[in-house]
Amino acid sequence: PALGGPPAVLLLLLLLASGSTDGYKPVIIVHGILDGPEQFKNLSGFINEVHPGTEVQIISLFNIGKSMKPLWIQIPEFRKAIEKITSTHPEGVHVLCFSQGGLICRAVLSTSPNHNVHTFISLSSPLAGQYGDTDYLQWLPGCVKKNAYLFCYNKVGQHFSFCDYWNDPHHRACYLKGNTFLPLINGEIPHQHLTDWRENFLRIKKMVLIGGPDDGVITPWQSSQFGFYDSNEDVVEMRNQAFYKNDTFGLKTLDVRGDVSVCVQSGVKHTHWHSDFTVFKNCVERWLI
């Protein structure tokens, strides 16, 4: 048949129905604390520069100051927004989540039994927690890292998202008892959803962990790759963490499968990760297929 006849039209319709004529999966971007969609226009541009026609959705929820609301308040809304996108893309999607957004995405993936997220890219996120004197402590009047646990590990403190992943290595018992978010998604305390959340999280095909030593905010920076301080503030790397050894949320299983990729980039400040083209080329581009 001549070009443009019924078979060609049918092929075009099938390609359009798949969501992209180039076959690239859609990319969902979730912003970090005190951020919003505006900060991710460069990243969206990078994606379409190398993969023209890719559908990029930057979720506009809990922007700027509202990002300080408790994570368990934010997560159901982000889950609804992500499910609305994924429901129209049975071929799967990628999620690219920055800073606090990485924790939100982890919780969404863990609490979504039928998600079809292919690759979860965590861009400088405090996945194992945060313990450092950074600018964000200005939101907690009078707090420095040594006493922030007094504010964070109670009902008042847990109304601030920052406290949901505050992980004081010198007050482990207080963290496990008073933090209502991170110990749950890391499986550091037993709970009724542990098995289901683990199975849900393991639906992803690949996890990419991006971070670096010059971040200046994520403390220790290795938290972006599931490392964290012990009680002496020496960094214990991912494979020596109890939640890895016990495979509480599926991290060890993913790693043994060969589906955890780590990318370390020096010379990148925290607020520059999503606008640095070198980071994008070295750590992100290859996974967005």
Backbone bond lengths (Angstrom), bond angles and torsions (degrees), N, CA, C in turn:
res aa  C-N    CA-C-N  psi(-1)  N-CA   C-N-CA  omega(-1)  CA-C   N-CA-C  phi
1 P - - - 1.459 - - 1.514 110.91 -
2 A 1.331 116.77 153.65 1.457 121.17 179.76 1.513 110.11 -68.82
3 L 1.353 115.31 151.12 1.458 120.59 177.14 1.523 109.18 -56.77
4 G 1.275 117.68 132.40 1.456 121.28 -178.31 1.507 112.21 98.50
5 G 1.351 117.26 -4.92 1.451 121.19 176.81 1.510 110.96 -73.02
6 P 1.328 117.10 -177.16 1.469 122.00 -175.53 1.524 114.93 -51.71
7 P 1.377 120.43 -44.37 1.468 118.41 179.91 1.523 112.67 -61.09
8 A 1.336 117.14 -40.12 1.466 120.37 -179.77 1.521 110.76 -66.91
9 V 1.323 116.49 -40.38 1.466 120.42 178.45 1.524 110.20 -63.70
10 L 1.343 115.69 -42.50 1.460 120.10 179.33 1.524 110.93 -61.81
11 L 1.340 116.39 -42.26 1.460 120.49 178.77 1.521 111.07 -62.14
12 L 1.334 116.35 -42.86 1.465 120.52 179.45 1.522 110.73 -62.17
13 L 1.329 116.45 -42.60 1.466 120.24 179.38 1.522 110.98 -62.95
14 L 1.326 116.67 -39.80 1.463 120.22 178.90 1.518 111.03 -65.08
15 L 1.335 116.03 -40.33 1.462 119.77 178.82 1.522 111.16 -65.21
16 L 1.330 115.95 -42.15 1.465 119.45 178.93 1.515 110.91 -65.06
17 A 1.323 116.43 -38.16 1.465 120.26 179.85 1.517 111.43 -65.66
18 S 1.331 116.76 -27.39 1.464 119.88 -179.47 1.516 111.73 -74.70
19 G 1.343 117.10 -11.82 1.458 120.36 174.53 1.509 114.10 99.77
20 S 1.337 118.69 -16.14 1.463 120.19 -179.89 1.510 109.49 -159.37
21 T 1.320 115.88 128.44 1.452 119.46 179.86 1.517 110.93 -71.73
22 D 1.322 118.90 -14.85 1.456 121.81 178.53 1.521 111.99 -97.42
23 G 1.329 117.65 -6.30 1.447 120.44 177.91 1.514 114.80 82.47
24 Y 1.329 118.35 9.24 1.459 120.71 178.55 1.522 110.05 -81.17
25 K 1.317 115.60 134.43 1.459 119.49 177.66 1.527 110.16 -69.61
26 P 1.326 117.06 147.52 1.466 119.79 175.81 1.531 110.94 -60.76
27 V 1.319 115.79 153.37 1.461 122.18 179.03 1.528 108.70 -119.40
28 I 1.316 115.86 126.20 1.460 122.41 176.39 1.523 108.05 -105.44
29 I 1.327 117.00 127.88 1.466 121.79 -179.32 1.523 109.50 -110.79
30 V 1.330 115.47 132.15 1.465 121.75 176.95 1.526 108.20 -118.23
31 H 1.321 116.00 124.42 1.463 121.70 -174.71 1.529 112.20 -77.15
32 G 1.330 115.20 173.40 1.454 121.53 -179.53 1.516 112.83 -102.36
33 I 1.313 115.71 -166.44 1.458 121.90 -178.87 1.530 109.61 -68.38
34 L 1.336 115.52 137.26 1.465 123.60 179.94 1.526 112.64 60.54
35 D 1.330 115.77 23.74 1.463 122.49 177.33 1.520 109.78 -115.44
36 G 1.327 114.32 175.08 1.453 122.19 172.49 1.516 108.76 -158.35
37 P 1.325 118.44 -176.82 1.468 121.57 -177.63 1.521 113.96 -56.46
38 E 1.324 117.33 -32.26 1.466 120.94 -176.23 1.526 112.11 -56.05
39 Q 1.335 116.24 -35.62 1.463 120.57 -176.09 1.534 113.11 -73.04
40 F 1.330 117.65 -6.96 1.464 119.58 -172.85 1.528 113.28 -115.12
41 K 1.326 116.31 15.92 1.462 119.61 178.22 1.527 111.30 -65.94
42 N 1.339 117.19 -37.51 1.466 119.56 177.74 1.522 111.00 -61.82
43 L 1.326 115.94 -45.37 1.459 120.34 -179.22 1.523 111.03 -62.40
44 S 1.318 116.44 -43.22 1.459 120.40 176.82 1.523 110.53 -60.36
45 G 1.332 115.85 -39.64 1.461 120.43 177.83 1.516 112.43 -65.07
46 F 1.343 116.83 -40.38 1.465 120.55 177.53 1.531 110.33 -58.05
47 I 1.338 115.46 -44.85 1.465 120.28 -176.86 1.523 110.65 -61.20
48 N 1.325 116.34 -45.63 1.463 118.83 -177.89 1.522 113.01 -77.10
49 E 1.319 116.49 -17.92 1.465 119.33 174.86 1.522 111.06 -70.06
50 V 1.334 116.50 -41.25 1.469 119.73 -177.27 1.526 112.39 -92.75
51 H 1.343 116.54 -26.12 1.466 121.46 178.92 1.524 108.66 -129.61
52 P 1.331 117.22 74.80 1.470 120.28 -176.62 1.525 112.10 -54.87
53 G 1.318 114.47 137.67 1.457 119.88 177.27 1.510 114.79 90.71
54 T 1.344 117.20 -4.25 1.460 119.41 178.81 1.526 110.38 -64.46
55 E 1.308 115.92 133.27 1.466 120.26 174.91 1.528 108.56 -78.26
56 V 1.318 116.44 118.72 1.462 121.87 178.99 1.519 108.51 -116.80
57 Q 1.316 116.06 123.50 1.461 121.78 179.51 1.530 108.55 -116.72
58 I 1.332 116.81 115.62 1.465 121.65 175.74 1.526 106.79 -99.38
59 I 1.310 116.44 112.92 1.461 119.83 -173.50 1.529 110.61 -72.22
60 S 1.318 114.82 127.37 1.465 121.18 -179.96 1.527 109.21 -103.13
61 L 1.316 114.84 87.02 1.462 122.26 178.04 1.523 108.82 -144.33
62 F 1.316 117.02 143.87 1.461 122.34 175.66 1.533 110.77 48.37
63 N 1.326 114.26 51.33 1.461 119.80 -177.37 1.529 111.93 -78.63
64 I 1.316 115.60 152.33 1.467 125.48 173.87 1.541 110.12 49.64
65 G 1.329 118.65 -117.98 1.461 121.12 -175.03 1.518 113.90 -61.92
66 K 1.334 116.75 -31.85 1.466 119.78 -179.38 1.530 112.09 -68.49
67 S 1.331 116.51 -14.11 1.467 119.92 178.07 1.524 111.87 -69.02
68 M 1.338 116.77 -10.07 1.460 120.69 178.07 1.524 112.53 -83.58
69 K 1.326 117.55 -4.48 1.466 119.72 178.65 1.526 110.01 -66.50
70 P 1.338 117.67 156.19 1.469 120.39 -177.75 1.528 111.63 -54.11
71 L 1.318 116.19 141.60 1.461 119.62 -176.60 1.521 112.48 -63.53
72 W 1.330 117.66 -34.42 1.465 118.68 179.30 1.528 111.88 -69.93
73 I 1.338 118.08 -15.14 1.466 121.60 171.08 1.528 109.71 -81.14
74 Q 1.316 116.47 -38.52 1.462 121.15 -177.03 1.526 113.11 -74.47
75 I 1.310 116.50 -38.87 1.471 120.94 -169.45 1.532 113.63 -58.89
76 P 1.340 120.72 -44.86 1.475 118.55 179.27 1.527 113.28 -59.88
77 E 1.342 116.83 -35.27 1.462 119.72 179.81 1.527 111.31 -71.88
78 F 1.320 116.37 -40.63 1.468 119.02 175.44 1.528 110.41 -64.98
79 R 1.323 116.79 -37.74 1.467 119.60 178.95 1.526 110.76 -61.97
80 K 1.334 117.09 -44.02 1.467 120.44 178.23 1.528 111.03 -60.32
81 A 1.329 116.06 -43.69 1.466 120.06 -178.30 1.524 111.11 -65.29
82 I 1.329 116.19 -41.86 1.464 120.09 -179.69 1.525 110.60 -69.11
83 E 1.332 117.04 -41.25 1.467 120.05 179.52 1.525 111.62 -64.91
84 K 1.321 117.22 -33.32 1.466 120.53 177.69 1.527 110.34 -62.25
85 I 1.331 116.24 -37.57 1.469 120.81 179.25 1.523 110.58 -75.41
86 T 1.326 116.68 -47.46 1.469 119.65 -175.20 1.524 112.15 -66.72
87 S 1.330 116.99 -27.49 1.467 119.64 -178.18 1.523 112.41 -64.33
88 T 1.317 116.75 -22.72 1.469 120.28 179.62 1.529 112.01 -100.20
89 H 1.334 115.96 6.87 1.467 120.14 -179.12 1.531 110.01 -134.21
90 P 1.327 116.33 74.88 1.469 119.51 -178.23 1.519 113.55 -62.21
91 E 1.343 117.17 -17.60 1.466 119.91 179.29 1.523 111.97 -73.54
92 G 1.336 116.82 -10.82 1.456 120.83 178.79 1.514 112.81 104.26
93 V 1.316 115.80 162.50 1.460 122.32 -179.56 1.524 109.09 -136.33
94 H 1.325 115.18 166.75 1.458 121.76 169.97 1.527 108.19 -109.63
95 V 1.328 117.16 145.50 1.463 120.05 172.29 1.524 108.42 -117.93
96 L 1.319 115.16 133.29 1.458 122.56 -179.52 1.524 106.72 -122.08
97 C 1.318 116.34 114.18 1.462 120.55 -166.39 1.521 110.11 -127.38
98 F 1.327 115.53 127.98 1.461 121.72 -173.11 1.524 112.18 -104.33
99 S 1.327 115.90 133.83 1.459 123.40 171.54 1.531 110.56 53.81
100 Q 1.328 117.97 -124.99 1.464 120.33 178.74 1.525 111.45 -54.33
101 G 1.326 116.30 -30.30 1.458 120.54 178.61 1.515 113.10 -59.40
102 G 1.338 117.11 -28.51 1.459 119.98 177.45 1.513 112.08 -63.95
103 L 1.328 116.33 -37.46 1.464 120.48 177.45 1.524 110.72 -71.40
104 I 1.327 116.27 -38.54 1.463 119.77 176.43 1.526 109.90 -61.09
105 C 1.324 116.66 -44.94 1.467 119.94 -179.93 1.522 111.58 -64.25
106 R 1.318 116.99 -41.33 1.468 119.39 177.49 1.517 110.71 -58.16
107 A 1.326 116.75 -44.23 1.461 120.21 -179.05 1.525 111.24 -68.25
108 V 1.330 117.09 -38.26 1.465 120.28 176.75 1.525 110.07 -61.81
109 L 1.325 117.00 -46.18 1.459 120.76 179.95 1.527 111.34 -62.68
110 S 1.319 116.25 -39.03 1.464 120.49 -177.88 1.523 112.45 -70.77
111 T 1.318 116.87 -29.22 1.468 120.33 -175.37 1.528 112.81 -103.02
112 S 1.337 116.99 10.18 1.472 121.42 -179.46 1.528 109.57 -115.03
113 P 1.330 117.95 101.44 1.469 120.35 -172.27 1.521 115.23 -69.32
114 N 1.320 118.13 -21.15 1.467 119.46 -174.95 1.522 113.03 -121.08
115 H 1.322 117.42 23.71 1.465 118.64 -176.44 1.531 110.89 -67.78
116 N 1.316 115.41 155.67 1.466 120.54 178.68 1.528 110.88 -122.96
117 V 1.332 115.47 36.92 1.466 120.15 176.87 1.524 108.75 -71.81
118 H 1.301 115.51 125.76 1.464 120.94 -179.43 1.527 110.70 -84.06
119 T 1.330 116.85 -58.83 1.464 121.41 -177.63 1.521 110.38 -121.70
120 F 1.317 115.52 129.60 1.465 122.83 174.70 1.523 107.43 -105.07
121 I 1.331 115.94 113.06 1.461 121.81 179.78 1.520 108.50 -106.28
122 S 1.320 115.83 116.75 1.460 121.90 -179.24 1.522 108.69 -102.81
123 L 1.323 115.52 116.13 1.462 121.88 -174.41 1.525 109.54 -104.37
124 S 1.328 115.51 100.24 1.464 123.18 179.22 1.523 112.09 48.06
125 S 1.315 114.72 62.76 1.465 121.95 -179.42 1.528 109.97 -110.80
126 P 1.335 118.25 142.45 1.472 120.68 179.06 1.528 111.32 -78.67
127 L 1.312 116.65 67.22 1.461 122.36 -171.11 1.522 113.20 -63.85
128 A 1.331 116.55 -31.50 1.463 120.17 178.48 1.525 111.47 -102.49
129 G 1.333 116.29 6.04 1.454 120.08 178.22 1.515 112.84 116.00
130 Q 1.325 114.53 178.41 1.457 122.76 -177.94 1.520 109.18 -134.24
131 Y 1.345 116.18 134.47 1.461 120.62 174.39 1.521 108.17 -151.08
132 G 1.332 116.10 89.94 1.455 119.00 -178.63 1.512 111.93 -168.05
133 D 1.334 116.14 154.10 1.463 122.02 177.07 1.527 109.18 -81.41
134 T 1.306 116.63 86.59 1.457 121.24 179.67 1.524 109.83 -112.84
135 D 1.325 115.80 174.17 1.467 120.98 -178.49 1.522 112.63 -59.03
136 Y 1.334 116.70 -26.05 1.459 119.04 -175.93 1.525 112.58 -68.23
137 L 1.333 117.02 -18.39 1.462 119.11 177.98 1.525 112.11 -67.98
138 Q 1.338 117.59 -13.18 1.463 119.70 177.34 1.530 111.13 -63.80
139 W 1.331 116.12 -18.91 1.459 119.84 177.09 1.527 111.40 -75.98
140 L 1.322 116.45 -12.09 1.461 121.22 179.83 1.524 107.50 -114.51
141 P 1.319 118.59 91.75 1.466 122.43 -172.33 1.525 112.89 -52.86
142 G 1.333 115.16 128.46 1.453 120.77 176.59 1.510 114.85 78.35
143 C 1.327 117.21 3.19 1.461 119.99 -175.49 1.526 112.04 -93.39
144 V 1.300 115.68 138.05 1.454 123.58 163.51 1.517 105.46 -124.12
145 K 1.326 116.59 172.57 1.464 117.63 -170.17 1.531 112.92 -60.93
146 K 1.336 117.36 -30.02 1.462 119.15 -176.27 1.524 113.22 -71.22
147 N 1.340 116.77 -26.49 1.466 117.43 -178.97 1.524 113.78 -116.77
148 A 1.330 117.57 2.96 1.464 120.10 -178.18 1.522 111.96 -60.93
149 Y 1.329 117.38 -27.20 1.466 119.89 -179.32 1.528 111.43 -61.36
150 L 1.342 116.73 -30.37 1.461 120.12 -180.00 1.521 111.00 -63.64
151 F 1.325 116.11 -33.33 1.462 121.07 177.66 1.526 111.31 -84.12
152 C 1.331 115.82 -43.65 1.464 120.01 -170.07 1.519 114.17 -72.58
153 Y 1.322 117.13 -38.12 1.460 119.30 -170.78 1.523 112.49 -91.83
154 N 1.325 115.57 51.21 1.459 121.32 172.53 1.527 107.86 -151.15
155 K 1.327 117.02 177.84 1.463 120.64 -173.80 1.523 112.69 -63.04
156 V 1.325 117.09 -34.06 1.465 119.67 178.94 1.525 110.23 -68.58
157 G 1.325 116.81 -50.24 1.454 121.00 -178.10 1.513 113.29 -61.73
158 Q 1.327 116.63 -34.32 1.458 120.12 -178.10 1.529 112.90 -72.52
159 H 1.334 116.49 0.80 1.461 120.85 171.93 1.525 111.70 -87.21
160 F 1.334 116.93 1.01 1.458 122.08 176.65 1.524 108.61 -114.65
161 S 1.324 116.84 127.09 1.466 120.16 -176.39 1.521 112.03 -55.81
162 F 1.322 116.17 -37.09 1.460 120.88 -177.97 1.525 111.34 -56.70
163 C 1.329 115.58 -36.16 1.467 119.66 -178.84 1.528 112.48 -74.32
164 D 1.327 116.71 -18.58 1.460 120.05 -178.85 1.526 112.50 -68.17
165 Y 1.331 116.91 -17.17 1.465 118.81 176.84 1.530 111.81 -128.37
166 W 1.339 115.73 16.98 1.461 119.29 172.99 1.524 108.02 -71.59
167 N 1.329 116.12 121.85 1.467 121.63 -173.19 1.526 108.42 -126.81
168 D 1.324 115.70 92.74 1.460 121.04 -177.74 1.528 109.27 -85.06
169 P 1.343 117.66 111.68 1.470 119.83 -176.04 1.524 113.49 -70.39
170 H 1.343 116.55 -11.89 1.463 120.28 179.73 1.527 112.24 -93.54
171 H 1.322 116.56 -6.54 1.469 120.72 -179.50 1.531 108.76 -136.36
172 R 1.316 113.65 60.00 1.461 121.21 -174.51 1.534 112.41 -59.93
173 A 1.311 116.73 -44.44 1.467 120.08 -178.18 1.524 110.81 -63.18
174 C 1.335 116.76 -40.10 1.468 120.51 178.38 1.526 110.77 -65.33
175 Y 1.323 116.09 -39.48 1.467 121.11 178.06 1.528 110.77 -60.99
176 L 1.315 116.84 -48.38 1.462 120.42 -177.09 1.529 111.96 -66.67
177 K 1.316 116.23 -31.83 1.461 120.10 -178.12 1.520 112.49 -87.27
178 G 1.338 116.51 -38.27 1.457 119.87 -170.32 1.513 116.03 -100.10
179 N 1.332 117.86 -14.09 1.462 120.72 178.47 1.526 108.17 -93.98
180 T 1.318 116.63 118.51 1.470 120.95 -173.07 1.526 113.39 -94.72
181 F 1.334 116.79 6.96 1.466 119.17 -177.12 1.529 113.28 -121.34
182 L 1.330 117.49 -70.31 1.461 120.48 -169.72 1.529 113.81 -60.70
183 P 1.339 119.89 -43.19 1.466 118.01 178.26 1.529 112.95 -60.45
184 L 1.331 116.65 -26.97 1.467 119.92 179.41 1.524 111.43 -74.83
185 I 1.335 117.52 -49.92 1.469 117.43 -176.66 1.527 111.55 -73.86
186 N 1.340 117.48 -22.10 1.466 119.98 175.20 1.523 112.00 -86.47
187 G 1.327 116.75 -3.98 1.460 120.02 179.68 1.513 112.97 65.93
188 E 1.327 116.50 30.62 1.464 120.12 -178.20 1.521 112.30 -83.62
189 I 1.325 116.11 -13.73 1.457 121.31 172.59 1.530 107.43 -132.07
190 P 1.325 117.95 146.16 1.471 119.65 -179.30 1.521 111.06 -70.17
191 H 1.328 116.24 142.94 1.460 120.55 174.21 1.524 108.54 -155.92
192 Q 1.321 115.86 165.35 1.464 121.20 -170.19 1.524 113.73 -67.81
193 H 1.335 117.39 -19.14 1.462 120.06 -176.72 1.527 113.37 -97.75
194 L 1.308 117.36 1.79 1.465 121.53 -170.30 1.531 112.60 -55.06
195 T 1.322 117.22 -48.99 1.467 120.72 -177.43 1.524 111.70 -65.97
196 D 1.328 116.38 -45.26 1.468 120.08 -179.72 1.524 111.16 -63.99
197 W 1.319 116.75 -44.34 1.463 119.89 -179.58 1.519 110.99 -61.84
198 R 1.314 116.63 -38.57 1.465 120.75 178.83 1.532 110.38 -63.61
199 E 1.318 116.54 -46.39 1.468 120.57 179.38 1.523 111.11 -62.34
200 N 1.317 116.22 -40.87 1.469 119.81 179.69 1.527 111.01 -63.69
201 F 1.321 116.00 -45.64 1.463 119.85 -178.19 1.529 110.79 -62.14
202 L 1.316 116.41 -36.62 1.462 120.78 -176.81 1.526 113.22 -74.14
203 R 1.330 117.94 1.04 1.464 120.28 173.56 1.530 111.42 -70.68
204 I 1.336 117.55 -20.57 1.465 119.01 178.80 1.524 109.34 -67.61
205 K 1.330 115.15 152.89 1.466 120.69 -179.92 1.525 112.31 -95.27
206 K 1.329 116.29 -23.93 1.464 120.00 -176.58 1.525 109.29 -155.51
207 M 1.344 115.80 142.32 1.461 121.05 172.87 1.523 108.30 -125.59
208 V 1.329 115.94 129.90 1.461 122.39 -177.91 1.529 108.04 -116.17
209 L 1.327 116.45 124.24 1.464 122.59 -175.24 1.524 109.13 -113.04
210 I 1.330 116.08 112.61 1.464 121.67 -174.32 1.527 109.63 -115.60
211 G 1.323 116.31 132.87 1.456 121.16 177.47 1.514 109.84 -172.62
212 G 1.343 115.97 -179.74 1.455 118.13 -179.50 1.518 113.17 -169.49
213 P 1.337 116.35 163.34 1.471 122.40 -171.09 1.521 115.29 -71.84
214 D 1.324 118.60 -13.25 1.465 120.77 -177.73 1.524 112.25 -106.38
215 D 1.330 116.11 17.76 1.464 121.82 -177.31 1.534 112.10 -56.69
216 G 1.325 117.13 -48.20 1.459 120.98 175.91 1.515 115.84 84.08
217 V 1.327 118.14 -8.19 1.468 121.57 178.40 1.524 110.45 -122.60
218 I 1.323 117.68 -58.44 1.460 120.81 -179.91 1.527 108.57 -64.77
219 T 1.342 115.65 120.65 1.457 120.87 -173.86 1.520 110.80 -134.09
220 P 1.344 117.43 121.32 1.461 125.62 -7.56 1.532 109.84 -69.36
221 W 1.315 116.45 156.40 1.468 118.32 -177.26 1.522 111.49 -62.53
222 Q 1.341 116.46 -24.47 1.469 120.18 -179.80 1.524 112.56 -66.58
223 S 1.345 116.92 -12.73 1.462 119.65 175.52 1.523 110.86 -59.57
224 S 1.334 116.52 -26.35 1.467 120.53 177.87 1.522 111.58 -66.16
225 Q 1.340 115.67 -12.65 1.467 121.22 178.13 1.526 110.43 -129.52
226 F 1.347 114.38 32.56 1.467 124.14 174.16 1.525 114.19 66.61
227 G 1.331 118.36 19.17 1.453 120.43 168.95 1.520 109.15 -91.24
228 F 1.337 116.72 157.87 1.466 118.59 177.47 1.521 110.41 -162.01
229 Y 1.346 114.42 168.05 1.457 121.42 -179.51 1.527 111.94 -69.36
230 D 1.343 114.78 147.19 1.456 119.70 162.47 1.526 107.63 -92.61
231 S 1.313 117.79 -171.09 1.470 120.57 -174.87 1.524 112.71 -68.45
232 N 1.331 117.57 -12.94 1.466 121.61 175.79 1.524 112.08 -97.38
233 E 1.321 116.10 5.57 1.464 123.68 -175.73 1.524 112.45 61.60
234 D 1.329 115.25 30.89 1.459 121.35 166.79 1.523 107.17 -93.12
235 V 1.318 116.78 138.37 1.460 120.03 -176.12 1.532 110.57 -78.18
236 V 1.314 114.79 127.42 1.467 122.63 174.39 1.519 106.88 -102.22
237 E 1.329 117.11 120.07 1.464 119.31 -174.79 1.529 111.52 -74.10
238 M 1.318 115.01 167.76 1.462 123.11 -170.39 1.524 113.85 -48.30
239 R 1.324 117.32 -50.61 1.464 119.62 -171.93 1.524 113.15 -71.45
240 N 1.324 117.29 -9.57 1.465 120.60 176.49 1.525 112.62 -103.69
241 Q 1.323 116.76 3.58 1.462 120.55 176.62 1.532 109.95 -77.56
242 A 1.326 116.47 144.23 1.468 120.64 -179.19 1.524 111.31 -60.14
243 F 1.359 117.36 -38.77 1.466 118.14 -178.41 1.524 111.91 -68.44
244 Y 1.341 116.96 -22.26 1.468 120.07 173.27 1.530 109.88 -77.43
245 K 1.331 116.20 -52.08 1.467 120.39 -177.53 1.522 111.72 -57.95
246 N 1.338 115.99 -38.97 1.467 120.67 -179.42 1.524 112.74 -86.14
247 D 1.325 116.05 -6.24 1.471 122.46 177.75 1.528 111.27 52.55
248 T 1.321 115.74 43.18 1.461 120.43 -170.99 1.524 113.74 -65.87
249 F 1.346 117.58 -33.44 1.468 118.53 179.39 1.524 112.35 -123.51
250 G 1.340 116.57 11.54 1.455 120.52 173.61 1.511 115.52 101.71
251 L 1.337 118.09 4.10 1.465 120.88 -176.52 1.528 111.71 -62.46
252 K 1.326 116.96 -45.19 1.464 120.03 -179.74 1.527 110.80 -64.83
253 T 1.320 116.24 -41.17 1.466 119.81 178.35 1.521 111.03 -59.71
254 L 1.334 116.77 -45.87 1.466 120.53 177.31 1.522 110.99 -58.91
255 D 1.325 115.92 -43.74 1.459 121.09 -177.55 1.526 110.98 -65.52
256 V 1.323 116.91 -45.47 1.467 121.22 179.34 1.528 110.51 -63.82
257 R 1.322 116.54 -33.64 1.463 121.42 175.56 1.528 112.19 -66.51
258 G 1.323 116.38 -15.47 1.461 120.55 -175.66 1.508 112.69 83.89
259 D 1.338 116.22 21.88 1.459 120.51 -172.84 1.525 113.70 -110.65
260 V 1.337 116.87 20.47 1.461 121.23 171.83 1.523 107.68 -114.82
261 S 1.317 116.07 121.78 1.462 121.28 177.91 1.524 108.81 -115.78
262 V 1.325 116.44 132.31 1.461 122.35 -178.96 1.527 108.97 -112.83
263 C 1.327 116.07 133.29 1.461 120.71 178.92 1.524 108.74 -131.31
264 V 1.328 116.76 115.18 1.464 123.07 -179.88 1.524 108.91 -105.24
265 Q 1.332 115.61 127.21 1.464 121.05 178.50 1.523 109.43 -126.84
266 S 1.323 116.48 124.74 1.463 121.38 177.45 1.527 110.13 -87.35
267 G 1.333 115.09 159.47 1.456 120.51 173.55 1.514 115.49 78.01
268 V 1.336 117.49 16.34 1.466 120.53 -177.88 1.529 109.33 -115.80
269 K 1.331 116.35 120.80 1.458 121.44 175.42 1.527 109.78 -78.43
270 H 1.325 115.52 157.68 1.465 120.02 -171.18 1.526 113.15 -55.75
271 T 1.315 116.93 -45.14 1.468 119.22 -175.48 1.521 113.49 -78.68
272 H 1.337 117.08 2.01 1.465 120.53 -177.39 1.528 113.64 -105.64
273 W 1.328 117.90 -7.03 1.466 120.05 -174.61 1.525 112.48 -55.52
274 H 1.322 116.67 -43.13 1.464 119.97 -172.93 1.526 113.24 -85.05
275 S 1.329 117.47 -3.12 1.470 119.54 178.48 1.524 112.21 -120.04
276 D 1.332 116.89 11.62 1.463 122.23 -178.80 1.532 108.74 -100.23
277 F 1.325 116.58 112.13 1.466 120.32 -175.37 1.525 111.71 -66.88
278 T 1.330 117.37 -30.99 1.470 120.15 177.69 1.520 110.54 -63.98
279 V 1.330 116.65 -42.97 1.470 120.59 175.83 1.521 109.75 -59.22
280 F 1.321 115.82 -45.23 1.461 119.82 -179.59 1.528 111.15 -60.08
281 K 1.329 116.63 -47.21 1.465 120.38 -177.85 1.525 111.65 -66.24
282 N 1.331 116.81 -41.64 1.464 120.39 -174.22 1.525 113.66 -80.10
283 C 1.329 116.43 -31.30 1.469 119.16 -168.77 1.525 115.31 -118.29
284 V 1.327 117.89 -22.19 1.465 119.97 -169.49 1.524 113.28 -114.18
285 E 1.320 116.89 -47.73 1.468 121.34 -167.35 1.522 113.74 -51.18
286 R 1.319 117.07 -44.75 1.474 120.36 -172.70 1.527 113.35 -62.38
287 W 1.341 116.42 -21.90 1.465 119.31 -175.50 1.525 112.92 -91.67
288 L 1.322 117.80 -9.20 1.463 120.71 -174.58 1.525 111.37 -93.22
289 I 1.312 116.18 59.82 1.466 120.88 -179.54 1.525 110.04 -123.54
